[in-house]
Structure formats: structure tokens, C-alpha cells
Amino acid sequence: MSEGRGTTRPFELVGAPWIDGERFADAMNARGLPGVRFRAAIFEPTFHKHARTSCGGCQIHVTDRAAFRPYRTGVELIDEFHAEAPSTPLWRDPPYEYEHTRPPIDILYGSDRLRHAIDASAGAAAVMADWARDEDAFRATRRPYLLY
């Protein structure tokens, strides 16, 4: 997948050579994510992944900053990429920067839960199922350290 690096809209354009942009944008809009809409796009990165290759995908338009959930949106995008082409590998192999054994997505996500859920076609909801519990635990841990 390309996250739009190598274009004038990095992290706003997402896609891949094997994606039909219209279908992908429609599927993302059907997910009903808060504060965001997706517009079909075709782009060609000038460098980085898929340089000089046409990529279908979408442009992300934040419509309500207060309602927008970027982390959830990212997980939903990854889930949709998998749904569009389940046999296409999504994950980059190590090494990644300083890490030589763990897959880069596990480092970026913080665990292997995202990768395992997507690979098992469990869907974005399965990935997000523990988020509220984890957020509550974090709030409890940080409470004694808040000064104000």
C-alpha cells in the first residue's frame, strides 16, 4: 500500500496498484466513520513505494476535526485494503530502522494484535475491541502523575 509519500498529499492519499479507487472509496464511506469522507483518487508517486506506478485509492477528507478518529480510520483503511485483496501481502518484512526481527507494523502499532487480526480476516472491530479497556487502564495508571 502507498500512504501517499512521493506525492504532494502524503497521508491524505492512500492506495495501491491493485485497488479500484471508486470501489475502495465507496467501501470506506460505507463504514460510516465519524468526521471523515473518502473521495476516489488515482495517483502516481514520484518516489518511495510504487514510484512511477498508477495507484487507485482515495483521498481522505476530514469534515469534522472534533469527531474524526485518525487511529480508528487508519485501522479501517488497513482492514479495507485486506478486504479488497486478501491474498496480497500487506506487511513489510524487517528490518525497520533499528529493529531487525519484528515486523514494522508491530512496532508502529505497539503489538502484533493488529497484524494477527487483519491476517485472520477478523475485521477492524476485532482490533478495536480492547481499546476502551486499554484506555481505561492507561487513565488509571497516569492519574497519580497529573499535576492539574
HUCORLIN-V548241 format. One record per run of one state. SS is the DSSP state (a for helix, b for strand, c for the rest). FROM is the first residue (numbers start at 1). TO is the last residue. If there is no record, write none. Layout:
BEGIN
ss: <SS | SS>
from: <FROM | FROM>
to: <TO | TO>
END
This chain:
BEGIN
ss: <c | b | c | b | c | b | c | a | c | b | c | b | c | a | c | b | c | b | c | a | c | a | c | a | c | a | c>
from: <1 | 2 | 3 | 10 | 11 | 13 | 17 | 21 | 31 | 36 | 45 | 54 | 63 | 70 | 85 | 96 | 97 | 99 | 100 | 104 | 110 | 113 | 120 | 124 | 129 | 131 | 144>
to: <1 | 2 | 9 | 10 | 12 | 16 | 20 | 30 | 35 | 44 | 53 | 62 | 69 | 84 | 95 | 96 | 98 | 99 | 103 | 109 | 112 | 119 | 123 | 128 | 130 | 143 | 148>
END
